[in-house]
Structures are given as C-alpha cells and as structure tokens.
Amino acid sequence: MTSSVAKKTKEITLLHEQIQIIDDLLGGTRTMRAKGETHLPKFKREEDDDYKKRLQKATLYP
C-alpha cells in the first residue's frame, strides 16, 4: 500500500494545530494583530471600535 504525500495523517494534522501558536509568535506583532481575538480576546462589554483601537496599539514584545 502506498501513501500519498498530499494526504496529511492525523498525527501531522494534530501537530500543525499544536504548533500554530509558535508560527504566530514568530510572525510578530503583525501576525498577532491579524489573528485578532485568537490571541487578544475582546472584553465582555467592549465595543467593536474600541477593540479595534486596542488591537492596533497591542504590541508583541520579543
């Protein structure tokens, strides 16, 4: 039986999910901001405009 290199195994799929945050951190502030609420959650009663302003000020320190 041959395996296709185009098909990801369950193990590789899980690994990619686990290392995503590392890739995001290596991407720096720009990537963190692009990921939005994934890495900078919105406060409970925070308005969208206020969140966008806070997100634009957020900095990922090295």
mmCIF file of the N, C-alpha and C atoms, coordinates in Angstrom:
data_MODEL
# 
_entry.id   MODEL 
# 
loop_
_atom_site.group_PDB 
_atom_site.id 
_atom_site.type_symbol 
_atom_site.label_atom_id 
_atom_site.label_alt_id 
_atom_site.label_comp_id 
_atom_site.label_asym_id 
_atom_site.label_entity_id 
_atom_site.label_seq_id 
_atom_site.pdbx_PDB_ins_code 
_atom_site.Cartn_x 
_atom_site.Cartn_y 
_atom_site.Cartn_z 
_atom_site.occupancy 
_atom_site.B_iso_or_equiv 
_atom_site.pdbx_formal_charge 
_atom_site.auth_seq_id 
_atom_site.auth_comp_id 
_atom_site.auth_asym_id 
_atom_site.auth_atom_id 
_atom_site.pdbx_PDB_model_num 
ATOM 1   N N  . MET A 1 1  ? 0.845   -1.176 0.000  1.00 0.00 ? 1  MET A N  1 
ATOM 2   C CA . MET A 1 1  ? 0.000   0.000  0.000  1.00 0.00 ? 1  MET A CA 1 
ATOM 3   C C  . MET A 1 1  ? 0.896   1.247  0.000  1.00 0.00 ? 1  MET A C  1 
ATOM 4   N N  . THR A 1 2  ? 0.618   2.161  -0.882 1.00 0.00 ? 2  THR A N  1 
ATOM 5   C CA . THR A 1 2  ? 1.405   3.392  -0.948 1.00 0.00 ? 2  THR A CA 1 
ATOM 6   C C  . THR A 1 2  ? 0.628   4.537  -0.322 1.00 0.00 ? 2  THR A C  1 
ATOM 7   N N  . SER A 1 3  ? 1.365   5.452  0.253  1.00 0.00 ? 3  SER A N  1 
ATOM 8   C CA . SER A 1 3  ? 0.749   6.632  0.858  1.00 0.00 ? 3  SER A CA 1 
ATOM 9   C C  . SER A 1 3  ? 0.977   7.834  -0.043 1.00 0.00 ? 3  SER A C  1 
ATOM 10  N N  . SER A 1 4  ? -0.008  8.675  -0.111 1.00 0.00 ? 4  SER A N  1 
ATOM 11  C CA . SER A 1 4  ? 0.114   9.904  -0.888 1.00 0.00 ? 4  SER A CA 1 
ATOM 12  C C  . SER A 1 4  ? 0.711   10.994 0.001  1.00 0.00 ? 4  SER A C  1 
ATOM 13  N N  . VAL A 1 5  ? 1.690   11.702 -0.522 1.00 0.00 ? 5  VAL A N  1 
ATOM 14  C CA . VAL A 1 5  ? 2.280   12.792 0.260  1.00 0.00 ? 5  VAL A CA 1 
ATOM 15  C C  . VAL A 1 5  ? 1.336   13.980 0.363  1.00 0.00 ? 5  VAL A C  1 
ATOM 16  N N  . ALA A 1 6  ? 0.307   13.988 -0.456 1.00 0.00 ? 6  ALA A N  1 
ATOM 17  C CA . ALA A 1 6  ? -0.659  15.083 -0.427 1.00 0.00 ? 6  ALA A CA 1 
ATOM 18  C C  . ALA A 1 6  ? -1.654  14.932 0.723  1.00 0.00 ? 6  ALA A C  1 
ATOM 19  N N  . LYS A 1 7  ? -1.771  13.729 1.257  1.00 0.00 ? 7  LYS A N  1 
ATOM 20  C CA . LYS A 1 7  ? -2.733  13.476 2.331  1.00 0.00 ? 7  LYS A CA 1 
ATOM 21  C C  . LYS A 1 7  ? -2.022  13.532 3.684  1.00 0.00 ? 7  LYS A C  1 
ATOM 22  N N  . LYS A 1 8  ? -2.525  14.398 4.572  1.00 0.00 ? 8  LYS A N  1 
ATOM 23  C CA . LYS A 1 8  ? -1.935  14.527 5.904  1.00 0.00 ? 8  LYS A CA 1 
ATOM 24  C C  . LYS A 1 8  ? -2.461  13.424 6.818  1.00 0.00 ? 8  LYS A C  1 
ATOM 25  N N  . THR A 1 9  ? -1.578  12.896 7.640  1.00 0.00 ? 9  THR A N  1 
ATOM 26  C CA . THR A 1 9  ? -2.002  11.920 8.631  1.00 0.00 ? 9  THR A CA 1 
ATOM 27  C C  . THR A 1 9  ? -2.645  12.652 9.809  1.00 0.00 ? 9  THR A C  1 
ATOM 28  N N  . LYS A 1 10 ? -3.329  11.910 10.652 1.00 0.00 ? 10 LYS A N  1 
ATOM 29  C CA . LYS A 1 10 ? -3.946  12.506 11.843 1.00 0.00 ? 10 LYS A CA 1 
ATOM 30  C C  . LYS A 1 10 ? -2.879  13.126 12.744 1.00 0.00 ? 10 LYS A C  1 
ATOM 31  N N  . GLU A 1 11 ? -1.744  12.457 12.833 1.00 0.00 ? 11 GLU A N  1 
ATOM 32  C CA . GLU A 1 11 ? -0.661  12.945 13.687 1.00 0.00 ? 11 GLU A CA 1 
ATOM 33  C C  . GLU A 1 11 ? -0.127  14.289 13.195 1.00 0.00 ? 11 GLU A C  1 
ATOM 34  N N  . ILE A 1 12 ? 0.047   14.416 11.898 1.00 0.00 ? 12 ILE A N  1 
ATOM 35  C CA . ILE A 1 12 ? 0.559   15.668 11.329 1.00 0.00 ? 12 ILE A CA 1 
ATOM 36  C C  . ILE A 1 12 ? -0.466  16.784 11.492 1.00 0.00 ? 12 ILE A C  1 
ATOM 37  N N  . THR A 1 13 ? -1.733  16.471 11.281 1.00 0.00 ? 13 THR A N  1 
ATOM 38  C CA . THR A 1 13 ? -2.787  17.467 11.460 1.00 0.00 ? 13 THR A CA 1 
ATOM 39  C C  . THR A 1 13 ? -2.791  17.978 12.899 1.00 0.00 ? 13 THR A C  1 
ATOM 40  N N  . LEU A 1 14 ? -2.679  17.080 13.864 1.00 0.00 ? 14 LEU A N  1 
ATOM 41  C CA . LEU A 1 14 ? -2.635  17.463 15.279 1.00 0.00 ? 14 LEU A CA 1 
ATOM 42  C C  . LEU A 1 14 ? -1.390  18.301 15.570 1.00 0.00 ? 14 LEU A C  1 
ATOM 43  N N  . LEU A 1 15 ? -0.259  17.904 15.035 1.00 0.00 ? 15 LEU A N  1 
ATOM 44  C CA . LEU A 1 15 ? 0.979   18.655 15.243 1.00 0.00 ? 15 LEU A CA 1 
ATOM 45  C C  . LEU A 1 15 ? 0.857   20.074 14.700 1.00 0.00 ? 15 LEU A C  1 
ATOM 46  N N  . HIS A 1 16 ? 0.282   20.226 13.532 1.00 0.00 ? 16 HIS A N  1 
ATOM 47  C CA . HIS A 1 16 ? 0.108   21.558 12.942 1.00 0.00 ? 16 HIS A CA 1 
ATOM 48  C C  . HIS A 1 16 ? -0.766  22.437 13.830 1.00 0.00 ? 16 HIS A C  1 
ATOM 49  N N  . GLU A 1 17 ? -1.807  21.854 14.415 1.00 0.00 ? 17 GLU A N  1 
ATOM 50  C CA . GLU A 1 17 ? -2.671  22.614 15.316 1.00 0.00 ? 17 GLU A CA 1 
ATOM 51  C C  . GLU A 1 17 ? -1.893  23.050 16.564 1.00 0.00 ? 17 GLU A C  1 
ATOM 52  N N  . GLN A 1 18 ? -1.052  22.168 17.069 1.00 0.00 ? 18 GLN A N  1 
ATOM 53  C CA . GLN A 1 18 ? -0.310  22.461 18.297 1.00 0.00 ? 18 GLN A CA 1 
ATOM 54  C C  . GLN A 1 18 ? 0.789   23.494 18.093 1.00 0.00 ? 18 GLN A C  1 
ATOM 55  N N  . ILE A 1 19 ? 1.382   23.544 16.916 1.00 0.00 ? 19 ILE A N  1 
ATOM 56  C CA . ILE A 1 19 ? 2.482   24.485 16.696 1.00 0.00 ? 19 ILE A CA 1 
ATOM 57  C C  . ILE A 1 19 ? 2.029   25.789 16.043 1.00 0.00 ? 19 ILE A C  1 
ATOM 58  N N  . GLN A 1 20 ? 0.743   25.942 15.829 1.00 0.00 ? 20 GLN A N  1 
ATOM 59  C CA . GLN A 1 20 ? 0.244   27.165 15.203 1.00 0.00 ? 20 GLN A CA 1 
ATOM 60  C C  . GLN A 1 20 ? 0.624   28.403 16.005 1.00 0.00 ? 20 GLN A C  1 
ATOM 61  N N  . ILE A 1 21 ? 0.534   28.327 17.325 1.00 0.00 ? 21 ILE A N  1 
ATOM 62  C CA . ILE A 1 21 ? 0.881   29.488 18.151 1.00 0.00 ? 21 ILE A CA 1 
ATOM 63  C C  . ILE A 1 21 ? 2.353   29.859 17.990 1.00 0.00 ? 21 ILE A C  1 
ATOM 64  N N  . ILE A 1 22 ? 3.214   28.863 17.797 1.00 0.00 ? 22 ILE A N  1 
ATOM 65  C CA . ILE A 1 22 ? 4.635   29.150 17.574 1.00 0.00 ? 22 ILE A CA 1 
ATOM 66  C C  . ILE A 1 22 ? 4.807   29.918 16.273 1.00 0.00 ? 22 ILE A C  1 
ATOM 67  N N  . ASP A 1 23 ? 4.129   29.466 15.232 1.00 0.00 ? 23 ASP A N  1 
ATOM 68  C CA . ASP A 1 23 ? 4.189   30.182 13.951 1.00 0.00 ? 23 ASP A CA 1 
ATOM 69  C C  . ASP A 1 23 ? 3.679   31.610 14.102 1.00 0.00 ? 23 ASP A C  1 
ATOM 70  N N  . ASP A 1 24 ? 2.597   31.766 14.864 1.00 0.00 ? 24 ASP A N  1 
ATOM 71  C CA . ASP A 1 24 ? 2.028   33.099 15.075 1.00 0.00 ? 24 ASP A CA 1 
ATOM 72  C C  . ASP A 1 24 ? 3.009   34.001 15.824 1.00 0.00 ? 24 ASP A C  1 
ATOM 73  N N  . LEU A 1 25 ? 3.649   33.465 16.858 1.00 0.00 ? 25 LEU A N  1 
ATOM 74  C CA . LEU A 1 25 ? 4.623   34.254 17.616 1.00 0.00 ? 25 LEU A CA 1 
ATOM 75  C C  . LEU A 1 25 ? 5.815   34.642 16.747 1.00 0.00 ? 25 LEU A C  1 
ATOM 76  N N  . LEU A 1 26 ? 6.255   33.740 15.912 1.00 0.00 ? 26 LEU A N  1 
ATOM 77  C CA . LEU A 1 26 ? 7.366   34.049 15.010 1.00 0.00 ? 26 LEU A CA 1 
ATOM 78  C C  . LEU A 1 26 ? 6.973   35.112 13.991 1.00 0.00 ? 26 LEU A C  1 
ATOM 79  N N  . GLY A 1 27 ? 5.675   35.218 13.716 1.00 0.00 ? 27 GLY A N  1 
ATOM 80  C CA . GLY A 1 27 ? 5.186   36.236 12.784 1.00 0.00 ? 27 GLY A CA 1 
ATOM 81  C C  . GLY A 1 27 ? 5.174   37.629 13.384 1.00 0.00 ? 27 GLY A C  1 
ATOM 82  N N  . GLY A 1 28 ? 5.311   37.715 14.709 1.00 0.00 ? 28 GLY A N  1 
ATOM 83  C CA . GLY A 1 28 ? 5.405   39.000 15.380 1.00 0.00 ? 28 GLY A CA 1 
ATOM 84  C C  . GLY A 1 28 ? 4.080   39.727 15.552 1.00 0.00 ? 28 GLY A C  1 
ATOM 85  N N  . THR A 1 29 ? 4.197   41.015 15.812 1.00 0.00 ? 29 THR A N  1 
ATOM 86  C CA . THR A 1 29 ? 3.039   41.856 16.093 1.00 0.00 ? 29 THR A CA 1 
ATOM 87  C C  . THR A 1 29 ? 2.027   41.833 14.955 1.00 0.00 ? 29 THR A C  1 
ATOM 88  N N  . ARG A 1 30 ? 2.499   41.904 13.732 1.00 0.00 ? 30 ARG A N  1 
ATOM 89  C CA . ARG A 1 30 ? 1.595   41.933 12.576 1.00 0.00 ? 30 ARG A CA 1 
ATOM 90  C C  . ARG A 1 30 ? 0.703   40.688 12.533 1.00 0.00 ? 30 ARG A C  1 
ATOM 91  N N  . THR A 1 31 ? 1.295   39.527 12.773 1.00 0.00 ? 31 THR A N  1 
ATOM 92  C CA . THR A 1 31 ? 0.517   38.289 12.761 1.00 0.00 ? 31 THR A CA 1 
ATOM 93  C C  . THR A 1 31 ? -0.439  38.242 13.938 1.00 0.00 ? 31 THR A C  1 
ATOM 94  N N  . MET A 1 32 ? 0.026   38.679 15.121 1.00 0.00 ? 32 MET A N  1 
ATOM 95  C CA . MET A 1 32 ? -0.832  38.692 16.302 1.00 0.00 ? 32 MET A CA 1 
ATOM 96  C C  . MET A 1 32 ? -2.066  39.555 16.051 1.00 0.00 ? 32 MET A C  1 
ATOM 97  N N  . ARG A 1 33 ? -1.851  40.716 15.466 1.00 0.00 ? 33 ARG A N  1 
ATOM 98  C CA . ARG A 1 33 ? -2.981  41.601 15.179 1.00 0.00 ? 33 ARG A CA 1 
ATOM 99  C C  . ARG A 1 33 ? -3.903  40.989 14.130 1.00 0.00 ? 33 ARG A C  1 
ATOM 100 N N  . ALA A 1 34 ? -3.337  40.336 13.141 1.00 0.00 ? 34 ALA A N  1 
ATOM 101 C CA . ALA A 1 34 ? -4.147  39.714 12.089 1.00 0.00 ? 34 ALA A CA 1 
ATOM 102 C C  . ALA A 1 34 ? -5.013  38.585 12.647 1.00 0.00 ? 34 ALA A C  1 
ATOM 103 N N  . LYS A 1 35 ? -4.530  37.910 13.680 1.00 0.00 ? 35 LYS A N  1 
ATOM 104 C CA . LYS A 1 35 ? -5.291  36.815 14.298 1.00 0.00 ? 35 LYS A CA 1 
ATOM 105 C C  . LYS A 1 35 ? -6.392  37.333 15.222 1.00 0.00 ? 35 LYS A C  1 
ATOM 106 N N  . GLY A 1 36 ? -6.355  38.615 15.544 1.00 0.00 ? 36 GLY A N  1 
ATOM 107 C CA . GLY A 1 36 ? -7.420  39.242 16.328 1.00 0.00 ? 36 GLY A CA 1 
ATOM 108 C C  . GLY A 1 36 ? -7.724  38.540 17.634 1.00 0.00 ? 36 GLY A C  1 
ATOM 109 N N  . GLU A 1 37 ? -8.969  38.139 17.790 1.00 0.00 ? 37 GLU A N  1 
ATOM 110 C CA . GLU A 1 37 ? -9.437  37.577 19.058 1.00 0.00 ? 37 GLU A CA 1 
ATOM 111 C C  . GLU A 1 37 ? -8.813  36.233 19.410 1.00 0.00 ? 37 GLU A C  1 
ATOM 112 N N  . THR A 1 38 ? -8.122  35.618 18.474 1.00 0.00 ? 38 THR A N  1 
ATOM 113 C CA . THR A 1 38 ? -7.435  34.367 18.789 1.00 0.00 ? 38 THR A CA 1 
ATOM 114 C C  . THR A 1 38 ? -6.391  34.593 19.876 1.00 0.00 ? 38 THR A C  1 
ATOM 115 N N  . HIS A 1 39 ? -5.670  35.710 19.791 1.00 0.00 ? 39 HIS A N  1 
ATOM 116 C CA . HIS A 1 39 ? -4.601  35.986 20.750 1.00 0.00 ? 39 HIS A CA 1 
ATOM 117 C C  . HIS A 1 39 ? -4.870  37.204 21.629 1.00 0.00 ? 39 HIS A C  1 
ATOM 118 N N  . LEU A 1 40 ? -5.822  38.026 21.270 1.00 0.00 ? 40 LEU A N  1 
ATOM 119 C CA . LEU A 1 40 ? -6.174  39.204 22.075 1.00 0.00 ? 40 LEU A CA 1 
ATOM 120 C C  . LEU A 1 40 ? -7.701  39.241 22.218 1.00 0.00 ? 40 LEU A C  1 
ATOM 121 N N  . PRO A 1 41 ? -8.213  38.512 23.209 1.00 0.00 ? 41 PRO A N  1 
ATOM 122 C CA . PRO A 1 41 ? -9.661  38.434 23.376 1.00 0.00 ? 41 PRO A CA 1 
ATOM 123 C C  . PRO A 1 41 ? -10.302 39.798 23.620 1.00 0.00 ? 41 PRO A C  1 
ATOM 124 N N  . LYS A 1 42 ? -11.508 39.914 23.161 1.00 0.00 ? 42 LYS A N  1 
ATOM 125 C CA . LYS A 1 42 ? -12.299 41.127 23.343 1.00 0.00 ? 42 LYS A CA 1 
ATOM 126 C C  . LYS A 1 42 ? -12.907 41.094 24.747 1.00 0.00 ? 42 LYS A C  1 
ATOM 127 N N  . PHE A 1 43 ? -12.924 42.256 25.420 1.00 0.00 ? 43 PHE A N  1 
ATOM 128 C CA . PHE A 1 43 ? -13.556 42.338 26.734 1.00 0.00 ? 43 PHE A CA 1 
ATOM 129 C C  . PHE A 1 43 ? -15.066 42.163 26.589 1.00 0.00 ? 43 PHE A C  1 
ATOM 130 N N  . LYS A 1 44 ? -15.718 41.728 27.679 1.00 0.00 ? 44 LYS A N  1 
ATOM 131 C CA . LYS A 1 44 ? -17.152 41.426 27.644 1.00 0.00 ? 44 LYS A CA 1 
ATOM 132 C C  . LYS A 1 44 ? -17.998 42.534 27.030 1.00 0.00 ? 44 LYS A C  1 
ATOM 133 N N  . ARG A 1 45 ? -17.842 43.728 27.501 1.00 0.00 ? 45 ARG A N  1 
ATOM 134 C CA . ARG A 1 45 ? -18.700 44.835 27.047 1.00 0.00 ? 45 ARG A CA 1 
ATOM 135 C C  . ARG A 1 45 ? -17.961 45.807 26.128 1.00 0.00 ? 45 ARG A C  1 
ATOM 136 N N  . GLU A 1 46 ? -16.890 45.353 25.557 1.00 0.00 ? 46 GLU A N  1 
ATOM 137 C CA . GLU A 1 46 ? -16.080 46.217 24.702 1.00 0.00 ? 46 GLU A CA 1 
ATOM 138 C C  . GLU A 1 46 ? -16.733 46.395 23.330 1.00 0.00 ? 46 GLU A C  1 
ATOM 139 N N  . GLU A 1 47 ? -16.847 47.618 22.914 1.00 0.00 ? 47 GLU A N  1 
ATOM 140 C CA . GLU A 1 47 ? -17.407 47.927 21.596 1.00 0.00 ? 47 GLU A CA 1 
ATOM 141 C C  . GLU A 1 47 ? -16.398 47.539 20.515 1.00 0.00 ? 47 GLU A C  1 
ATOM 142 N N  . ASP A 1 48 ? -16.902 47.236 19.326 1.00 0.00 ? 48 ASP A N  1 
ATOM 143 C CA . ASP A 1 48 ? -16.034 46.836 18.219 1.00 0.00 ? 48 ASP A CA 1 
ATOM 144 C C  . ASP A 1 48 ? -14.973 47.886 17.911 1.00 0.00 ? 48 ASP A C  1 
ATOM 145 N N  . ASP A 1 49 ? -15.374 49.156 17.882 1.00 0.00 ? 49 ASP A N  1 
ATOM 146 C CA . ASP A 1 49 ? -14.413 50.223 17.583 1.00 0.00 ? 49 ASP A CA 1 
ATOM 147 C C  . ASP A 1 49 ? -13.319 50.311 18.650 1.00 0.00 ? 49 ASP A C  1 
ATOM 148 N N  . ASP A 1 50 ? -13.723 50.162 19.911 1.00 0.00 ? 50 ASP A N  1 
ATOM 149 C CA . ASP A 1 50 ? -12.744 50.204 20.999 1.00 0.00 ? 50 ASP A CA 1 
ATOM 150 C C  . ASP A 1 50 ? -11.778 49.025 20.905 1.00 0.00 ? 50 ASP A C  1 
ATOM 151 N N  . TYR A 1 51 ? -12.315 47.860 20.566 1.00 0.00 ? 51 TYR A N  1 
ATOM 152 C CA . TYR A 1 51 ? -11.459 46.685 20.413 1.00 0.00 ? 51 TYR A CA 1 
ATOM 153 C C  . TYR A 1 51 ? -10.458 46.889 19.279 1.00 0.00 ? 51 TYR A C  1 
ATOM 154 N N  . LYS A 1 52 ? -10.925 47.417 18.164 1.00 0.00 ? 52 LYS A N  1 
ATOM 155 C CA . LYS A 1 52 ? -10.031 47.648 17.022 1.00 0.00 ? 52 LYS A CA 1 
ATOM 156 C C  . LYS A 1 52 ? -8.907  48.612 17.390 1.00 0.00 ? 52 LYS A C  1 
ATOM 157 N N  . LYS A 1 53 ? -9.233  49.647 18.162 1.00 0.00 ? 53 LYS A N  1 
ATOM 158 C CA . LYS A 1 53 ? -8.205  50.599 18.608 1.00 0.00 ? 53 LYS A CA 1 
ATOM 159 C C  . LYS A 1 53 ? -7.192  49.913 19.530 1.00 0.00 ? 53 LYS A C  1 
ATOM 160 N N  . ARG A 1 54 ? -7.695  49.106 20.452 1.00 0.00 ? 54 ARG A N  1 
ATOM 161 C CA . ARG A 1 54 ? -6.806  48.401 21.383 1.00 0.00 ? 54 ARG A CA 1 
ATOM 162 C C  . ARG A 1 54 ? -5.926  47.405 20.631 1.00 0.00 ? 54 ARG A C  1 
ATOM 163 N N  . LEU A 1 55 ? -6.506  46.739 19.651 1.00 0.00 ? 55 LEU A N  1 
ATOM 164 C CA . LEU A 1 55 ? -5.755  45.778 18.848 1.00 0.00 ? 55 LEU A CA 1 
ATOM 165 C C  . LEU A 1 55 ? -4.630  46.465 18.076 1.00 0.00 ? 55 LEU A C  1 
ATOM 166 N N  . GLN A 1 56 ? -4.905  47.650 17.553 1.00 0.00 ? 56 GLN A N  1 
ATOM 167 C CA . GLN A 1 56 ? -3.883  48.378 16.798 1.00 0.00 ? 56 GLN A CA 1 
ATOM 168 C C  . GLN A 1 56 ? -2.756  48.908 17.683 1.00 0.00 ? 56 GLN A C  1 
ATOM 169 N N  . LYS A 1 57 ? -3.023  49.041 18.981 1.00 0.00 ? 57 LYS A N  1 
ATOM 170 C CA . LYS A 1 57 ? -1.989  49.501 19.917 1.00 0.00 ? 57 LYS A CA 1 
ATOM 171 C C  . LYS A 1 57 ? -1.214  48.335 20.531 1.00 0.00 ? 57 LYS A C  1 
ATOM 172 N N  . ALA A 1 58 ? -1.794  47.144 20.454 1.00 0.00 ? 58 ALA A N  1 
ATOM 173 C CA . ALA A 1 58 ? -1.162  45.971 21.065 1.00 0.00 ? 58 ALA A CA 1 
ATOM 174 C C  . ALA A 1 58 ? 0.159   45.654 20.375 1.00 0.00 ? 58 ALA A C  1 
ATOM 175 N N  . THR A 1 59 ? 1.143   45.313 21.187 1.00 0.00 ? 59 THR A N  1 
ATOM 176 C CA . THR A 1 59 ? 2.469   45.004 20.661 1.00 0.00 ? 59 THR A CA 1 
ATOM 177 C C  . THR A 1 59 ? 2.944   43.679 21.232 1.00 0.00 ? 59 THR A C  1 
ATOM 178 N N  . LEU A 1 60 ? 3.511   42.868 20.377 1.00 0.00 ? 60 LEU A N  1 
ATOM 179 C CA . LEU A 1 60 ? 4.101   41.609 20.816 1.00 0.00 ? 60 LEU A CA 1 
ATOM 180 C C  . LEU A 1 60 ? 5.580   41.865 21.061 1.00 0.00 ? 60 LEU A C  1 
ATOM 181 N N  . TYR A 1 61 ? 5.962   41.817 22.326 1.00 0.00 ? 61 TYR A N  1 
ATOM 182 C CA . TYR A 1 61 ? 7.361   42.087 22.673 1.00 0.00 ? 61 TYR A CA 1 
ATOM 183 C C  . TYR A 1 61 ? 8.215   40.855 22.413 1.00 0.00 ? 61 TYR A C  1 
ATOM 184 N N  . PRO A 1 62 ? 9.423   41.061 21.914 1.00 0.00 ? 62 PRO A N  1 
ATOM 185 C CA . PRO A 1 62 ? 10.309  39.913 21.648 1.00 0.00 ? 62 PRO A CA 1 
ATOM 186 C C  . PRO A 1 62 ? 10.831  39.293 22.933 1.00 0.00 ? 62 PRO A C  1 
# 
